[in-house]
């Protein structure tokens, strides 16, 4: 089943770093996933988070306010 991964953030450097790490992990491990970048502040506010970036996997907030490393992302999306 395809995982839905969302990265919430307004386009700051941390948000861009998280996006590239998630994309790399998905590609390197042949994970069946859809990656969505959510930059609209009104959409981000629906998740009730105060700091970005935020990693959402299948509508569950997994990481917020920091950039994870590749191993951490892999564990969360497996």
SEVEX-709617 format. One record per atom (N, C-alpha, C, O): atom name; x, y, z; residue number from 0. Coordinates in Angstrom, 1 decimal. Layout:
% residues N
<r><at>CA</at><east>X</east><north>Y</north><up>Z</up><i>NUM</i></r>
...
***
This chain:
% residues 78
<r><at>N</at><east>0.8</east><north>-1.2</north><up>0.0</up><i>0</i></r>
<r><at>CA</at><east>0.0</east><north>0.0</north><up>0.0</up><i>0</i></r>
<r><at>C</at><east>0.9</east><north>1.2</north><up>0.0</up><i>0</i></r>
<r><at>O</at><east>1.9</east><north>1.3</north><up>0.7</up><i>0</i></r>
<r><at>N</at><east>0.5</east><north>2.2</north><up>-0.8</up><i>1</i></r>
<r><at>CA</at><east>1.3</east><north>3.4</north><up>-0.9</up><i>1</i></r>
<r><at>C</at><east>1.2</east><north>4.3</north><up>0.3</up><i>1</i></r>
<r><at>O</at><east>0.1</east><north>4.6</north><up>0.8</up><i>1</i></r>
<r><at>N</at><east>2.3</east><north>4.7</north><up>0.8</up><i>2</i></r>
<r><at>CA</at><east>2.3</east><north>5.6</north><up>2.0</up><i>2</i></r>
<r><at>C</at><east>2.2</east><north>7.0</north><up>1.5</up><i>2</i></r>
<r><at>O</at><east>2.6</east><north>7.4</north><up>0.4</up><i>2</i></r>
<r><at>N</at><east>1.5</east><north>7.8</north><up>2.3</up><i>3</i></r>
<r><at>CA</at><east>1.4</east><north>9.2</north><up>2.0</up><i>3</i></r>
<r><at>C</at><east>2.2</east><north>10.0</north><up>2.9</up><i>3</i></r>
<r><at>O</at><east>2.0</east><north>10.0</north><up>4.2</up><i>3</i></r>
<r><at>N</at><east>3.2</east><north>10.7</north><up>2.4</up><i>4</i></r>
<r><at>CA</at><east>4.2</east><north>11.4</north><up>3.2</up><i>4</i></r>
<r><at>C</at><east>4.0</east><north>12.9</north><up>2.9</up><i>4</i></r>
<r><at>O</at><east>4.0</east><north>13.3</north><up>1.8</up><i>4</i></r>
<r><at>N</at><east>3.8</east><north>13.7</north><up>3.9</up><i>5</i></r>
<r><at>CA</at><east>3.6</east><north>15.1</north><up>3.8</up><i>5</i></r>
<r><at>C</at><east>4.7</east><north>15.8</north><up>4.5</up><i>5</i></r>
<r><at>O</at><east>5.0</east><north>15.5</north><up>5.7</up><i>5</i></r>
<r><at>N</at><east>5.3</east><north>16.9</north><up>3.9</up><i>6</i></r>
<r><at>CA</at><east>6.3</east><north>17.7</north><up>4.6</up><i>6</i></r>
<r><at>C</at><east>5.6</east><north>19.1</north><up>4.7</up><i>6</i></r>
<r><at>O</at><east>5.4</east><north>19.7</north><up>3.7</up><i>6</i></r>
<r><at>N</at><east>5.4</east><north>19.5</north><up>5.9</up><i>7</i></r>
<r><at>CA</at><east>4.7</east><north>20.8</north><up>6.1</up><i>7</i></r>
<r><at>C</at><east>5.8</east><north>21.8</north><up>6.4</up><i>7</i></r>
<r><at>O</at><east>6.7</east><north>21.6</north><up>7.3</up><i>7</i></r>
<r><at>N</at><east>5.8</east><north>22.9</north><up>5.7</up><i>8</i></r>
<r><at>CA</at><east>6.8</east><north>24.0</north><up>5.9</up><i>8</i></r>
<r><at>C</at><east>6.6</east><north>25.0</north><up>4.8</up><i>8</i></r>
<r><at>O</at><east>6.1</east><north>24.8</north><up>3.7</up><i>8</i></r>
<r><at>N</at><east>7.0</east><north>26.2</north><up>5.1</up><i>9</i></r>
<r><at>CA</at><east>6.8</east><north>27.4</north><up>4.3</up><i>9</i></r>
<r><at>C</at><east>7.9</east><north>27.6</north><up>3.2</up><i>9</i></r>
<r><at>O</at><east>7.9</east><north>28.5</north><up>2.5</up><i>9</i></r>
<r><at>N</at><east>8.9</east><north>26.7</north><up>3.2</up><i>10</i></r>
<r><at>CA</at><east>10.0</east><north>26.8</north><up>2.2</up><i>10</i></r>
<r><at>C</at><east>11.3</east><north>27.3</north><up>2.8</up><i>10</i></r>
<r><at>O</at><east>12.2</east><north>27.7</north><up>2.1</up><i>10</i></r>
<r><at>N</at><east>11.4</east><north>27.2</north><up>4.1</up><i>11</i></r>
<r><at>CA</at><east>12.7</east><north>27.6</north><up>4.8</up><i>11</i></r>
<r><at>C</at><east>13.8</east><north>26.6</north><up>4.5</up><i>11</i></r>
<r><at>O</at><east>13.5</east><north>25.5</north><up>4.0</up><i>11</i></r>
<r><at>N</at><east>15.0</east><north>26.9</north><up>4.8</up><i>12</i></r>
<r><at>CA</at><east>16.1</east><north>25.9</north><up>4.5</up><i>12</i></r>
<r><at>C</at><east>15.9</east><north>24.6</north><up>5.2</up><i>12</i></r>
<r><at>O</at><east>16.2</east><north>23.6</north><up>4.6</up><i>12</i></r>
<r><at>N</at><east>15.4</east><north>24.6</north><up>6.5</up><i>13</i></r>
<r><at>CA</at><east>15.2</east><north>23.3</north><up>7.2</up><i>13</i></r>
<r><at>C</at><east>14.1</east><north>22.5</north><up>6.4</up><i>13</i></r>
<r><at>O</at><east>14.2</east><north>21.3</north><up>6.3</up><i>13</i></r>
<r><at>N</at><east>13.1</east><north>23.1</north><up>5.9</up><i>14</i></r>
<r><at>CA</at><east>12.0</east><north>22.4</north><up>5.2</up><i>14</i></r>
<r><at>C</at><east>12.6</east><north>21.8</north><up>3.9</up><i>14</i></r>
<r><at>O</at><east>12.2</east><north>20.7</north><up>3.6</up><i>14</i></r>
<r><at>N</at><east>13.4</east><north>22.6</north><up>3.3</up><i>15</i></r>
<r><at>CA</at><east>14.0</east><north>22.0</north><up>2.0</up><i>15</i></r>
<r><at>C</at><east>14.9</east><north>20.9</north><up>2.3</up><i>15</i></r>
<r><at>O</at><east>15.0</east><north>19.9</north><up>1.6</up><i>15</i></r>
<r><at>N</at><east>15.7</east><north>20.9</north><up>3.4</up><i>16</i></r>
<r><at>CA</at><east>16.6</east><north>19.8</north><up>3.8</up><i>16</i></r>
<r><at>C</at><east>15.7</east><north>18.6</north><up>4.1</up><i>16</i></r>
<r><at>O</at><east>16.1</east><north>17.5</north><up>3.7</up><i>16</i></r>
<r><at>N</at><east>14.6</east><north>18.8</north><up>4.9</up><i>17</i></r>
<r><at>CA</at><east>13.8</east><north>17.6</north><up>5.2</up><i>17</i></r>
<r><at>C</at><east>13.2</east><north>17.0</north><up>3.9</up><i>17</i></r>
<r><at>O</at><east>13.2</east><north>15.8</north><up>3.8</up><i>17</i></r>
<r><at>N</at><east>12.8</east><north>17.8</north><up>3.0</up><i>18</i></r>
<r><at>CA</at><east>12.2</east><north>17.3</north><up>1.7</up><i>18</i></r>
<r><at>C</at><east>13.3</east><north>16.5</north><up>1.0</up><i>18</i></r>
<r><at>O</at><east>12.9</east><north>15.4</north><up>0.5</up><i>18</i></r>
<r><at>N</at><east>14.5</east><north>17.0</north><up>0.9</up><i>19</i></r>
<r><at>CA</at><east>15.5</east><north>16.3</north><up>0.1</up><i>19</i></r>
<r><at>C</at><east>15.9</east><north>15.0</north><up>0.8</up><i>19</i></r>
<r><at>O</at><east>16.1</east><north>14.0</north><up>0.1</up><i>19</i></r>
<r><at>N</at><east>15.9</east><north>14.9</north><up>2.1</up><i>20</i></r>
<r><at>CA</at><east>16.3</east><north>13.7</north><up>2.9</up><i>20</i></r>
<r><at>C</at><east>15.2</east><north>12.7</north><up>2.7</up><i>20</i></r>
<r><at>O</at><east>15.5</east><north>11.5</north><up>2.4</up><i>20</i></r>
<r><at>N</at><east>13.9</east><north>13.1</north><up>2.8</up><i>21</i></r>
<r><at>CA</at><east>12.8</east><north>12.2</north><up>2.6</up><i>21</i></r>
<r><at>C</at><east>12.8</east><north>11.6</north><up>1.2</up><i>21</i></r>
<r><at>O</at><east>12.6</east><north>10.4</north><up>1.0</up><i>21</i></r>
<r><at>N</at><east>13.0</east><north>12.5</north><up>0.2</up><i>22</i></r>
<r><at>CA</at><east>13.0</east><north>12.0</north><up>-1.2</up><i>22</i></r>
<r><at>C</at><east>14.1</east><north>11.0</north><up>-1.4</up><i>22</i></r>
<r><at>O</at><east>13.9</east><north>10.0</north><up>-2.1</up><i>22</i></r>
<r><at>N</at><east>15.3</east><north>11.3</north><up>-0.9</up><i>23</i></r>
<r><at>CA</at><east>16.4</east><north>10.4</north><up>-1.0</up><i>23</i></r>
<r><at>C</at><east>16.2</east><north>9.0</north><up>-0.4</up><i>23</i></r>
<r><at>O</at><east>16.4</east><north>8.0</north><up>-1.0</up><i>23</i></r>
<r><at>N</at><east>15.6</east><north>9.0</north><up>0.8</up><i>24</i></r>
<r><at>CA</at><east>15.3</east><north>7.7</north><up>1.5</up><i>24</i></r>
<r><at>C</at><east>14.3</east><north>6.9</north><up>0.7</up><i>24</i></r>
<r><at>O</at><east>14.5</east><north>5.7</north><up>0.6</up><i>24</i></r>
<r><at>N</at><east>13.3</east><north>7.6</north><up>0.3</up><i>25</i></r>
<r><at>CA</at><east>12.2</east><north>6.9</north><up>-0.5</up><i>25</i></r>
<r><at>C</at><east>12.8</east><north>6.3</north><up>-1.8</up><i>25</i></r>
<r><at>O</at><east>12.6</east><north>5.1</north><up>-2.1</up><i>25</i></r>
<r><at>N</at><east>13.6</east><north>7.1</north><up>-2.5</up><i>26</i></r>
<r><at>CA</at><east>14.2</east><north>6.6</north><up>-3.7</up><i>26</i></r>
<r><at>C</at><east>15.3</east><north>5.5</north><up>-3.5</up><i>26</i></r>
<r><at>O</at><east>15.2</east><north>4.5</north><up>-4.2</up><i>26</i></r>
<r><at>N</at><east>16.1</east><north>5.7</north><up>-2.5</up><i>27</i></r>
<r><at>CA</at><east>17.2</east><north>4.7</north><up>-2.2</up><i>27</i></r>
<r><at>C</at><east>16.7</east><north>3.3</north><up>-1.8</up><i>27</i></r>
<r><at>O</at><east>17.3</east><north>2.3</north><up>-2.0</up><i>27</i></r>
<r><at>N</at><east>15.5</east><north>3.3</north><up>-1.1</up><i>28</i></r>
<r><at>CA</at><east>15.0</east><north>2.1</north><up>-0.6</up><i>28</i></r>
<r><at>C</at><east>13.7</east><north>1.6</north><up>-1.3</up><i>28</i></r>
<r><at>O</at><east>13.1</east><north>0.7</north><up>-0.8</up><i>28</i></r>
<r><at>N</at><east>13.5</east><north>2.1</north><up>-2.5</up><i>29</i></r>
<r><at>CA</at><east>12.3</east><north>1.7</north><up>-3.3</up><i>29</i></r>
<r><at>C</at><east>11.0</east><north>1.6</north><up>-2.5</up><i>29</i></r>
<r><at>O</at><east>10.3</east><north>0.6</north><up>-2.7</up><i>29</i></r>
<r><at>N</at><east>10.8</east><north>2.6</north><up>-1.7</up><i>30</i></r>
<r><at>CA</at><east>9.5</east><north>2.7</north><up>-0.9</up><i>30</i></r>
<r><at>C</at><east>8.4</east><north>3.2</north><up>-1.8</up><i>30</i></r>
<r><at>O</at><east>8.5</east><north>4.2</north><up>-2.5</up><i>30</i></r>
<r><at>N</at><east>7.3</east><north>2.5</north><up>-1.7</up><i>31</i></r>
<r><at>CA</at><east>6.1</east><north>3.0</north><up>-2.4</up><i>31</i></r>
<r><at>C</at><east>5.4</east><north>4.1</north><up>-1.6</up><i>31</i></r>
<r><at>O</at><east>4.7</east><north>3.8</north><up>-0.7</up><i>31</i></r>
<r><at>N</at><east>5.7</east><north>5.3</north><up>-2.0</up><i>32</i></r>
<r><at>CA</at><east>5.2</east><north>6.5</north><up>-1.3</up><i>32</i></r>
<r><at>C</at><east>4.9</east><north>7.6</north><up>-2.2</up><i>32</i></r>
<r><at>O</at><east>5.6</east><north>7.8</north><up>-3.2</up><i>32</i></r>
<r><at>N</at><east>4.0</east><north>8.4</north><up>-1.8</up><i>33</i></r>
<r><at>CA</at><east>3.7</east><north>9.7</north><up>-2.4</up><i>33</i></r>
<r><at>C</at><east>4.2</east><north>10.8</north><up>-1.5</up><i>33</i></r>
<r><at>O</at><east>3.8</east><north>10.8</north><up>-0.3</up><i>33</i></r>
<r><at>N</at><east>5.0</east><north>11.7</north><up>-2.0</up><i>34</i></r>
<r><at>CA</at><east>5.5</east><north>12.8</north><up>-1.2</up><i>34</i></r>
<r><at>C</at><east>4.8</east><north>14.1</north><up>-1.6</up><i>34</i></r>
<r><at>O</at><east>4.9</east><north>14.5</north><up>-2.7</up><i>34</i></r>
<r><at>N</at><east>4.2</east><north>14.7</north><up>-0.6</up><i>35</i></r>
<r><at>CA</at><east>3.5</east><north>16.0</north><up>-0.8</up><i>35</i></r>
<r><at>C</at><east>4.2</east><north>17.1</north><up>0.0</up><i>35</i></r>
<r><at>O</at><east>4.5</east><north>16.9</north><up>1.2</up><i>35</i></r>
<r><at>N</at><east>4.5</east><north>18.2</north><up>-0.7</up><i>36</i></r>
<r><at>CA</at><east>5.0</east><north>19.4</north><up>0.0</up><i>36</i></r>
<r><at>C</at><east>3.9</east><north>20.3</north><up>0.3</up><i>36</i></r>
<r><at>O</at><east>3.2</east><north>20.8</north><up>-0.6</up><i>36</i></r>
<r><at>N</at><east>3.6</east><north>20.6</north><up>1.6</up><i>37</i></r>
<r><at>CA</at><east>2.5</east><north>21.5</north><up>2.0</up><i>37</i></r>
<r><at>C</at><east>3.1</east><north>22.8</north><up>2.4</up><i>37</i></r>
<r><at>O</at><east>3.7</east><north>22.9</north><up>3.5</up><i>37</i></r>
<r><at>N</at><east>2.9</east><north>23.9</north><up>1.6</up><i>38</i></r>
<r><at>CA</at><east>3.5</east><north>25.2</north><up>2.0</up><i>38</i></r>
<r><at>C</at><east>2.5</east><north>26.2</north><up>2.4</up><i>38</i></r>
<r><at>O</at><east>2.8</east><north>27.3</north><up>2.9</up><i>38</i></r>
<r><at>N</at><east>1.2</east><north>25.9</north><up>2.1</up><i>39</i></r>
<r><at>CA</at><east>0.1</east><north>26.8</north><up>2.4</up><i>39</i></r>
<r><at>C</at><east>-0.1</east><north>26.9</north><up>4.0</up><i>39</i></r>
<r><at>O</at><east>-0.4</east><north>25.9</north><up>4.6</up><i>39</i></r>
<r><at>N</at><east>0.1</east><north>28.1</north><up>4.5</up><i>40</i></r>
<r><at>CA</at><east>0.0</east><north>28.2</north><up>6.0</up><i>40</i></r>
<r><at>C</at><east>-1.3</east><north>27.8</north><up>6.5</up><i>40</i></r>
<r><at>O</at><east>-1.4</east><north>27.3</north><up>7.7</up><i>40</i></r>
<r><at>N</at><east>-2.4</east><north>28.0</north><up>5.8</up><i>41</i></r>
<r><at>CA</at><east>-3.7</east><north>27.6</north><up>6.3</up><i>41</i></r>
<r><at>C</at><east>-3.8</east><north>26.1</north><up>6.4</up><i>41</i></r>
<r><at>O</at><east>-4.4</east><north>25.5</north><up>7.3</up><i>41</i></r>
<r><at>N</at><east>-3.2</east><north>25.4</north><up>5.4</up><i>42</i></r>
<r><at>CA</at><east>-3.2</east><north>23.9</north><up>5.5</up><i>42</i></r>
<r><at>C</at><east>-2.3</east><north>23.4</north><up>6.6</up><i>42</i></r>
<r><at>O</at><east>-2.7</east><north>22.5</north><up>7.4</up><i>42</i></r>
<r><at>N</at><east>-1.2</east><north>24.1</north><up>6.8</up><i>43</i></r>
<r><at>CA</at><east>-0.3</east><north>23.7</north><up>7.9</up><i>43</i></r>
<r><at>C</at><east>-1.0</east><north>23.9</north><up>9.3</up><i>43</i></r>
<r><at>O</at><east>-0.8</east><north>23.0</north><up>10.2</up><i>43</i></r>
<r><at>N</at><east>-1.7</east><north>24.9</north><up>9.4</up><i>44</i></r>
<r><at>CA</at><east>-2.4</east><north>25.2</north><up>10.7</up><i>44</i></r>
<r><at>C</at><east>-3.4</east><north>24.2</north><up>11.0</up><i>44</i></r>
<r><at>O</at><east>-3.7</east><north>24.0</north><up>12.2</up><i>44</i></r>
<r><at>N</at><east>-4.0</east><north>23.5</north><up>10.0</up><i>45</i></r>
<r><at>CA</at><east>-4.9</east><north>22.4</north><up>10.3</up><i>45</i></r>
<r><at>C</at><east>-4.3</east><north>21.3</north><up>11.1</up><i>45</i></r>
<r><at>O</at><east>-5.0</east><north>20.5</north><up>11.8</up><i>45</i></r>
<r><at>N</at><east>-3.0</east><north>21.1</north><up>11.1</up><i>46</i></r>
<r><at>CA</at><east>-2.3</east><north>20.1</north><up>11.8</up><i>46</i></r>
<r><at>C</at><east>-2.0</east><north>20.5</north><up>13.2</up><i>46</i></r>
<r><at>O</at><east>-1.4</east><north>19.7</north><up>14.0</up><i>46</i></r>
<r><at>N</at><east>-2.3</east><north>21.8</north><up>13.6</up><i>47</i></r>
<r><at>CA</at><east>-2.1</east><north>22.3</north><up>14.9</up><i>47</i></r>
<r><at>C</at><east>-0.6</east><north>22.2</north><up>15.4</up><i>47</i></r>
<r><at>O</at><east>-0.4</east><north>21.7</north><up>16.5</up><i>47</i></r>
<r><at>N</at><east>0.3</east><north>22.6</north><up>14.5</up><i>48</i></r>
<r><at>CA</at><east>1.7</east><north>22.6</north><up>14.9</up><i>48</i></r>
<r><at>C</at><east>2.2</east><north>24.0</north><up>14.9</up><i>48</i></r>
<r><at>O</at><east>1.8</east><north>24.8</north><up>14.1</up><i>48</i></r>
<r><at>N</at><east>3.2</east><north>24.3</north><up>15.8</up><i>49</i></r>
<r><at>CA</at><east>3.7</east><north>25.6</north><up>15.9</up><i>49</i></r>
<r><at>C</at><east>5.1</east><north>25.8</north><up>15.2</up><i>49</i></r>
<r><at>O</at><east>5.4</east><north>26.9</north><up>14.8</up><i>49</i></r>
<r><at>N</at><east>5.8</east><north>24.7</north><up>15.0</up><i>50</i></r>
<r><at>CA</at><east>7.1</east><north>24.9</north><up>14.4</up><i>50</i></r>
<r><at>C</at><east>7.3</east><north>23.9</north><up>13.2</up><i>50</i></r>
<r><at>O</at><east>6.8</east><north>22.8</north><up>13.3</up><i>50</i></r>
<r><at>N</at><east>7.9</east><north>24.4</north><up>12.2</up><i>51</i></r>
<r><at>CA</at><east>8.2</east><north>23.6</north><up>11.0</up><i>51</i></r>
<r><at>C</at><east>9.7</east><north>23.3</north><up>10.9</up><i>51</i></r>
<r><at>O</at><east>10.5</east><north>24.0</north><up>11.6</up><i>51</i></r>
<r><at>N</at><east>10.1</east><north>22.4</north><up>10.2</up><i>52</i></r>
<r><at>CA</at><east>9.3</east><north>21.5</north><up>9.3</up><i>52</i></r>
<r><at>C</at><east>8.6</east><north>20.4</north><up>10.1</up><i>52</i></r>
<r><at>O</at><east>9.0</east><north>20.1</north><up>11.3</up><i>52</i></r>
<r><at>N</at><east>7.6</east><north>19.8</north><up>9.5</up><i>53</i></r>
<r><at>CA</at><east>6.8</east><north>18.7</north><up>10.1</up><i>53</i></r>
<r><at>C</at><east>6.8</east><north>17.6</north><up>9.1</up><i>53</i></r>
<r><at>O</at><east>6.5</east><north>17.8</north><up>7.9</up><i>53</i></r>
<r><at>N</at><east>7.0</east><north>16.4</north><up>9.6</up><i>54</i></r>
<r><at>CA</at><east>6.9</east><north>15.2</north><up>8.8</up><i>54</i></r>
<r><at>C</at><east>5.6</east><north>14.4</north><up>9.2</up><i>54</i></r>
<r><at>O</at><east>5.5</east><north>14.0</north><up>10.3</up><i>54</i></r>
<r><at>N</at><east>4.8</east><north>14.3</north><up>8.2</up><i>55</i></r>
<r><at>CA</at><east>3.5</east><north>13.6</north><up>8.4</up><i>55</i></r>
<r><at>C</at><east>3.5</east><north>12.3</north><up>7.6</up><i>55</i></r>
<r><at>O</at><east>3.7</east><north>12.4</north><up>6.4</up><i>55</i></r>
<r><at>N</at><east>3.3</east><north>11.2</north><up>8.2</up><i>56</i></r>
<r><at>CA</at><east>3.3</east><north>9.9</north><up>7.5</up><i>56</i></r>
<r><at>C</at><east>1.9</east><north>9.3</north><up>7.7</up><i>56</i></r>
<r><at>O</at><east>1.5</east><north>9.0</north><up>8.9</up><i>56</i></r>
<r><at>N</at><east>1.2</east><north>9.1</north><up>6.6</up><i>57</i></r>
<r><at>CA</at><east>-0.2</east><north>8.5</north><up>6.7</up><i>57</i></r>
<r><at>C</at><east>-1.1</east><north>9.3</north><up>7.7</up><i>57</i></r>
<r><at>O</at><east>-1.7</east><north>8.7</north><up>8.6</up><i>57</i></r>
<r><at>N</at><east>-1.0</east><north>10.6</north><up>7.7</up><i>58</i></r>
<r><at>CA</at><east>-1.8</east><north>11.5</north><up>8.5</up><i>58</i></r>
<r><at>C</at><east>-1.4</east><north>11.5</north><up>10.0</up><i>58</i></r>
<r><at>O</at><east>-2.1</east><north>12.0</north><up>10.8</up><i>58</i></r>
<r><at>N</at><east>-0.2</east><north>10.9</north><up>10.3</up><i>59</i></r>
<r><at>CA</at><east>0.3</east><north>10.9</north><up>11.7</up><i>59</i></r>
<r><at>C</at><east>1.5</east><north>11.8</north><up>11.8</up><i>59</i></r>
<r><at>O</at><east>2.5</east><north>11.6</north><up>11.0</up><i>59</i></r>
<r><at>N</at><east>1.5</east><north>12.8</north><up>12.6</up><i>60</i></r>
<r><at>CA</at><east>2.7</east><north>13.6</north><up>12.8</up><i>60</i></r>
<r><at>C</at><east>3.8</east><north>12.8</north><up>13.5</up><i>60</i></r>
<r><at>O</at><east>3.6</east><north>12.3</north><up>14.5</up><i>60</i></r>
<r><at>N</at><east>4.9</east><north>12.7</north><up>12.8</up><i>61</i></r>
<r><at>CA</at><east>6.0</east><north>11.9</north><up>13.3</up><i>61</i></r>
<r><at>C</at><east>7.2</east><north>12.8</north><up>13.8</up><i>61</i></r>
<r><at>O</at><east>7.8</east><north>12.4</north><up>14.8</up><i>61</i></r>
<r><at>N</at><east>7.5</east><north>13.9</north><up>13.2</up><i>62</i></r>
<r><at>CA</at><east>8.6</east><north>14.7</north><up>13.5</up><i>62</i></r>
<r><at>C</at><east>8.1</east><north>16.2</north><up>13.3</up><i>62</i></r>
<r><at>O</at><east>7.5</east><north>16.5</north><up>12.3</up><i>62</i></r>
<r><at>N</at><east>8.5</east><north>17.1</north><up>14.3</up><i>63</i></r>
<r><at>CA</at><east>8.2</east><north>18.5</north><up>14.1</up><i>63</i></r>
<r><at>C</at><east>9.3</east><north>19.3</north><up>14.7</up><i>63</i></r>
<r><at>O</at><east>9.8</east><north>19.1</north><up>15.7</up><i>63</i></r>
<r><at>N</at><east>9.6</east><north>20.4</north><up>13.9</up><i>64</i></r>
<r><at>CA</at><east>10.5</east><north>21.4</north><up>14.4</up><i>64</i></r>
<r><at>C</at><east>12.0</east><north>21.1</north><up>14.2</up><i>64</i></r>
<r><at>O</at><east>12.8</east><north>21.9</north><up>14.7</up><i>64</i></r>
<r><at>N</at><east>12.3</east><north>20.0</north><up>13.5</up><i>65</i></r>
<r><at>CA</at><east>13.7</east><north>19.7</north><up>13.3</up><i>65</i></r>
<r><at>C</at><east>13.9</east><north>18.8</north><up>12.1</up><i>65</i></r>
<r><at>O</at><east>12.9</east><north>18.3</north><up>11.5</up><i>65</i></r>
<r><at>N</at><east>15.1</east><north>18.7</north><up>11.6</up><i>66</i></r>
<r><at>CA</at><east>15.4</east><north>17.9</north><up>10.4</up><i>66</i></r>
<r><at>C</at><east>16.0</east><north>16.6</north><up>10.9</up><i>66</i></r>
<r><at>O</at><east>17.0</east><north>16.5</north><up>11.6</up><i>66</i></r>
<r><at>N</at><east>15.3</east><north>15.5</north><up>10.5</up><i>67</i></r>
<r><at>CA</at><east>15.8</east><north>14.1</north><up>10.9</up><i>67</i></r>
<r><at>C</at><east>16.9</east><north>13.7</north><up>10.0</up><i>67</i></r>
<r><at>O</at><east>17.2</east><north>14.2</north><up>9.0</up><i>67</i></r>
<r><at>N</at><east>17.6</east><north>12.6</north><up>10.5</up><i>68</i></r>
<r><at>CA</at><east>18.6</east><north>12.0</north><up>9.6</up><i>68</i></r>
<r><at>C</at><east>18.0</east><north>10.9</north><up>8.8</up><i>68</i></r>
<r><at>O</at><east>16.8</east><north>10.6</north><up>9.0</up><i>68</i></r>
<r><at>N</at><east>18.7</east><north>10.4</north><up>7.8</up><i>69</i></r>
<r><at>CA</at><east>18.1</east><north>9.4</north><up>6.9</up><i>69</i></r>
<r><at>C</at><east>17.7</east><north>8.1</north><up>7.6</up><i>69</i></r>
<r><at>O</at><east>16.6</east><north>7.6</north><up>7.3</up><i>69</i></r>
<r><at>N</at><east>18.4</east><north>7.6</north><up>8.6</up><i>70</i></r>
<r><at>CA</at><east>18.0</east><north>6.4</north><up>9.3</up><i>70</i></r>
<r><at>C</at><east>16.7</east><north>6.6</north><up>10.0</up><i>70</i></r>
<r><at>O</at><east>15.8</east><north>5.7</north><up>10.0</up><i>70</i></r>
<r><at>N</at><east>16.5</east><north>7.8</north><up>10.6</up><i>71</i></r>
<r><at>CA</at><east>15.3</east><north>8.1</north><up>11.4</up><i>71</i></r>
<r><at>C</at><east>14.1</east><north>8.1</north><up>10.4</up><i>71</i></r>
<r><at>O</at><east>13.1</east><north>7.5</north><up>10.7</up><i>71</i></r>
<r><at>N</at><east>14.3</east><north>8.7</north><up>9.3</up><i>72</i></r>
<r><at>CA</at><east>13.2</east><north>8.8</north><up>8.3</up><i>72</i></r>
<r><at>C</at><east>12.9</east><north>7.4</north><up>7.8</up><i>72</i></r>
<r><at>O</at><east>11.7</east><north>7.0</north><up>7.7</up><i>72</i></r>
<r><at>N</at><east>13.9</east><north>6.6</north><up>7.5</up><i>73</i></r>
<r><at>CA</at><east>13.6</east><north>5.2</north><up>7.1</up><i>73</i></r>
<r><at>C</at><east>12.8</east><north>4.4</north><up>8.1</up><i>73</i></r>
<r><at>O</at><east>11.9</east><north>3.7</north><up>7.7</up><i>73</i></r>
<r><at>N</at><east>13.2</east><north>4.5</north><up>9.4</up><i>74</i></r>
<r><at>CA</at><east>12.4</east><north>3.8</north><up>10.4</up><i>74</i></r>
<r><at>C</at><east>11.0</east><north>4.2</north><up>10.5</up><i>74</i></r>
<r><at>O</at><east>10.1</east><north>3.4</north><up>10.7</up><i>74</i></r>
<r><at>N</at><east>10.7</east><north>5.5</north><up>10.3</up><i>75</i></r>
<r><at>CA</at><east>9.4</east><north>6.1</north><up>10.4</up><i>75</i></r>
<r><at>C</at><east>8.5</east><north>5.7</north><up>9.2</up><i>75</i></r>
<r><at>O</at><east>7.3</east><north>5.6</north><up>9.4</up><i>75</i></r>
<r><at>N</at><east>9.1</east><north>5.5</north><up>8.0</up><i>76</i></r>
<r><at>CA</at><east>8.2</east><north>5.3</north><up>6.8</up><i>76</i></r>
<r><at>C</at><east>8.2</east><north>3.8</north><up>6.4</up><i>76</i></r>
<r><at>O</at><east>7.5</east><north>3.5</north><up>5.4</up><i>76</i></r>
<r><at>N</at><east>9.0</east><north>3.0</north><up>7.0</up><i>77</i></r>
<r><at>CA</at><east>8.9</east><north>1.6</north><up>6.6</up><i>77</i></r>
<r><at>C</at><east>7.6</east><north>0.9</north><up>6.9</up><i>77</i></r>
<r><at>O</at><east>7.4</east><north>-0.3</north><up>6.6</up><i>77</i></r>
***
